[in-house]
Amino acid sequence: QVQLVESGGGLVQAGDPLRLSCEVSGRTLNAYIMGWFRQAPGKEREFVACISRDGSVTWYGDSVKGRFTISREYAKNKVSLQMKNLKPEDTGVYFCAARGPVGGPSTLQDDYALWGQGTQITVSS
């Protein structure tokens, strides 16, 4: 059974960096398109970033471009989201998601069948 477990959330101040990790167990990481989504209170879940199976191509939501970087750590079977210059509007629950083993990169949450439990990020102003 494939499981995704996020870690690294917390309370930070505006302008701080933070790194999230998502560990995949039960199958090798390169079987999946990996994505990050987030959900702020009272809002719908939104796409943050995704990465191709070989790690060569990445996509970002407009609100995080230039500040967030998604990457794969194949040896650890993890995908990371490095965030810099965090803003209060980045506050929310961040979810790791996996799509595969078929299908290409997608910004649509319905295309991802596997989800982690989420990790909370709160950015204070």
N, C-alpha and C positions, 0 to 999 in steps of 0.2 A: 504494500500500500504506500502510495506516494504521499509525503507530508511536506508542508512548507511551514517553516517557523521563522518569524521575524524577531529581530532584536535591535536594540540601539536607540529606541525612542526616549523621550524625556522632556524636561522643561529647560528651555534655553532663552537667552535674550536676543532681541532683534540684532542682526548682524553676525551672530555666532554661526559656526559651522556645526554639522552633525553628520554622522555616518550611520546608515541603516544597513543591516545584513539580513539576508534571507537564506536559510540553510535548507537544502532539498535533500530529503532522505527517501530511499526506496527505489530510486532510479537515477541514472547519471544525468547531470545538469544539461548536457548538450542535446538531450532529446527534446528540449522545450524552448519555445520562445518565452522569455521571462519579462514580466512587466511589473510596474509599481503603479498603484492607484491610491487615491486619498479621498477621504470624506470628512468634510467639515460639518459641524453641528448644524442641522437644519437644511443641509444641502445634499445634492446628489453626489454619488461617487464620481470622481473625475480622473481621467488619465493623467499620469505623471511622466512615465518613461517606459520604454521597452527596448529590448536588445535581441539581435538575431542569434541564432543557435551557435554560430561560430564567433560571435562577439565583434564582428567587423562593422556592423551597422547599428546605429542607435537612433531612437526617436524621442522627442520630448514634447510635453505640452507647452503651449506658448508662455504660460505664466512662470515656467521654471527654466526655460532655455537660457543658457549662459551661467546658471547658478547651480544646477544639479548635474551630476554625472553618474550614469549607470554603467556597471562593469561586471564581468564574470570572473570568478575565482574557481577555475575548474578543479584544481587540486583539492580545494576544500568543499567542492560541490555547493558553492554559495554564489549569490548575486548580491551586489552592494549598490547602495545609492548614496553617493557623497553629495552632501548639500552644503552650500556656502551662502553667506549673506542672507540668512533666514529672515523672513518677514512675518509679522503677526498673521497675515493672511495665509501663511503656510500651515497654520495650526489645523490639526485634524488627526484622524486615524489613518495610518498608512498601511496599505495591504500589499503583500507580494502575491503575484499570480503567475500561473504557468499555463501555456497553451501548447498542446502537442499530444502525441508526436507528429501529427500532421497539421498543416496550416502555417501561414506566414505571419509576420509581425502585424499587430493590430492595436489600434487605440480603443477598441470597443470592449468593454468589460464582458459582454456576453460571449465573446470569443475565447475567454479563458475559463477552463473547467476546474482548475485547481486553485485554491486560495488559502492563504495563511489566516491566522486569527486576528491579525492587525496589531499595530503598535502605535501608541499615542505620542504625538509631538505637540507640544504647546510652546508657542513663541510669544514671549512677553515684550511689550513695547517699552 
